[in-house]
C-alpha cells in the first residue's frame, strides 16, 4: 500500500500516513494523492483501524501541490486531489495531524478536515491560492470562516501571506503548538488515546459534530438521544460502567469487540 513518497504504517489501531518527498519539499503529485486515497479507503474499511495520523517530518509537512502538475492541466481535467479530499471530508474515524515546517496550500486546507491538529513551533502556514491566480480549495472557503470568522479568514485567504503556528491556533484549526522535538510523540500519544476509546462512540461523536450548524438545539438534542440510547445499551458502555463500579480497568477486548 505504500508509495515511494507516501509511507503508510498500520499498527495498534493507528494508520499513519507520512508525506515524504523531501527533495521537493514534500510537494504532492497526482500519484501521491492517489496513494493517500488508497490508504484512507483501506482505513475506512478495516475495523481494526480506529485512527488515522497524517504527518510529514519534524521540519517539513508539505509545500502543497506540485506546480508542475498544475502547469500541464487543462480546464476540466480531473484532479486526483478531489477523491482524496472527498474521502478526508467524509471520513468517519478520527484524524490526527502533526505539522512542522512548511504547510502550504493543501497542506493547510487539509487540516480543516482533521479532528486534532498539533503544530510545531517551526510550522509556517500559507494559503497562497489568490497569489497564484486561483481560488480557495478543499472547502476552505466554507470551513475557515466557520472556525476563524470572516475577517480573519479573509486575511488568510485573500492576502495569502505566510503565518505562524500561534496564528493558526488563534484561527482555531490548531489544538496545540509544541517544540518540534515534542511534536510527533505528542501527536502519536493523542492517536493512541483515541485508539483506546470506544470506536462506535467516537464515530457517532464525530458524525454529530459535523452536522450542519443551522440545525436548532432541539434538533441536536433529539438526534443525539437516538444514538445515545443505542450506545448506552451496547457492550462497550456496559463494560466501562461495570469497571467503574468494580474499581478495575475496563477490558479492552470488550470495549473494542465488533458488537460494541
N, C-alpha and C positions, 0 to 999 in steps of 0.2 A: 504493500500500500504506500510505502514511502517513495518520494520523488527525490532526485539529487538535491533539490533546493527546498523541499518541504519534508521535514523529518518528523515522522509520526511514531509515538510510542504508546503502548496500551498496557497499563499496569495499575493494579489495585483500584480499579474502578475509574481511573482518570485517563482519558485520551489526550495526550499532549501533542500539539501541532506547532512545530518550530519553523519559522521562516528563516532560511539560511542560504543566502546568496550574497555573501559578504563582498565579493569583488564588484558587485553592482549596488552596494548599499541596501541589499535585500529588496530591491525593486521587483515587483511582482509581474510575471508574464502570464499569458493566457494558459500555458501548461501548468503553471503553479496554481492558478485559480482552480483549474480542473482537479488537481491533486487535493487541494483543500476541500473542494466539494465532495470528492470521493471519501475523504476522511470524515467529514461531517455526516454524510449519508450512512456510513458504517456506524458511527457513534449513535446515531438516531435509532438504528435497527437493533443494535446489540444491547440486550438487557443488562449485561454486566458493566457496561459503560454508564457511569452516573454523572460524570462531569467532564467538560472539555476545557483544556487550558491552551490558550493561544499565546505564543511568546516569540521573541527574537533572541538576541543575546543581551548581555548586561551592558552593552554600549551601542546597541542598534536594534530597532524594531523594523521599520521599513521606510524606504524613500518614496513609497507609493507605487502607482502604476509605472511600468516600464514605458517610457515615452516613445520608444522605437515601435512598440505595438500600436500606439495611437497614430503615429505618423503614417502608417500604411493602411489604417482603417478608413473605410468609406461610410458615408451616411447610410444607415440601415443595416450595416454589418452586425451580426450577433456578437455580443460581448460575453466572454467566458466569466466575467465578473458577476453578471446578473444571476445565474444559477447559484453561485456562491452566496451572494447577498440574500437571495430568497431563502436559502437554507438557514443562513445565520439569523434572519429576521423571524423565521417561524420555528426555530429550534426550541424544543420543549424542555430540554435539560439545562442545568446551569452552565454558564460560560464564564470563565475567569480569564482575564488578560493581564499580562505582565509587559510593561512598556518601558524601554530605556532607549536613550539616544533619539534619533530622528523618527518621528511618526507623522509622515506627510500624506496628505490626501486621504486615500482609502485607509491608510494607517491610523488616521484619526476617526474617520466616519465609521469604520467597523466597530470601534469601541462603543458607539452609541447603542449597539445591539447586544453588548455584553452585560452580564449581571454584576460582576465585581471587576473593577479595574484598578490595578496597582501600578504606580509610575515611579521610576527612579528620579532622583533629583537632577539627573543629567538629561531628562527627557525634553525634547523640543517638538512641539506640535505645530502643524500648519495645514490650513485648508486653502490652497492657492488656486482653486479652480477658476475663479474670475480672472486672476492674473494670467491664466493660460487660455483666456477667451472661451472658457467653459462655464458650466453651472454646477450647483451642488449635486452630489451623488449619494447613493446609498441611504436615501430617506433623511439625509442630514437637514434638508430644508424643513422637514417636519419635526424631527426629534431634537435637534439642537435648540430651536426656540422654545420647545417644551421644557427642557431641563435648565436652560440658561436664561430664558427671557428674550424678547425680541431684540432689544438694543445690543445686548452682549453677543447674541448670535449674529446680528448684522455686522458688528465689528469684526468678528472672526471670519465670516463668510465673504463679506464684501471687500474688506481691505486685504484679506488673505495673507496677513503678516504672521511670522512665527510667534509662538507664545510658549511660556514655560509651564512646568508641571503644576506650580502653585496656581496659575491662571486657569488651567484645566480643572483643577479641583474646585476653584471658586465657581467655574462654569457649570459644575455639577455632574461631570461624567468621569471623574477620577475619585476613587474612595480614599486612597492614602498616598502620600508622597514619602519615599523612603530613600536612604542611601543606596547607591547602585549595588553594593555588595550584599545588601539585605533583600533585594527585590525578588529574586527567583525563589528563595526559601520562603518568603512571606506569601507569595502567590501560590506556591505549592502547598503550603500549610493550609491556606484557605480552601484550596481544591480538596485536600484530604478531609477537612471538616465537612464540606458539602457531601463528599462521597460517603461519609459515615451517617449522614442524615437519612431519614426515610425517603426513598426516591419518589413515591407517589405524592407525598406531602409537598416536596419541592416542585414537582411538575405542576400540581394544582396551584400552588402559591404563585409561580411564575406566570401561569396562564391567566390568573385573576388580575395580576398586576398589569398585564399587557392589554386588558380590555380597554375599549375606547373611553377616554376621560370624560366624555359628555354624559355618561350614564349617571343617574342620581345615586345618592347614598342608599336610598331604599332599594333600588335595583341591585346595588352591590351587596347589600345585606342578604337579599333573597337569593342571589346567585351563590354567595359564599355558603349559606346554610345547607344547600343541596350537597355540595362537595364535603362540607364538614360532617354531615350525617353519615356519609359513606365512609369517610376516613376514621371517624371515632369508633366505628364497629369493625375496622379492619385489624388483622393480626399485628401489624406493626405498632399501632397505638396501644392495643391491649397489652403487648409485651412491655412497652415503656411505662404504662400505668402500673403494671404488676411489679416491675423492677423498682419503681419509686416507692411503692408501699412496702415492698420486702427489703428495701435498703440494700439493693445489689445493682450491679451493672447490667444493662439490657443485653440480651443475647443478639449479637449482630446477625446471626443466621435467620432469626425470626423477624428482625426488622427488615432485612433485605430479601425475604422469601418472595417468590413470584405472586403469592396470594396477597401480599401486602401492597 
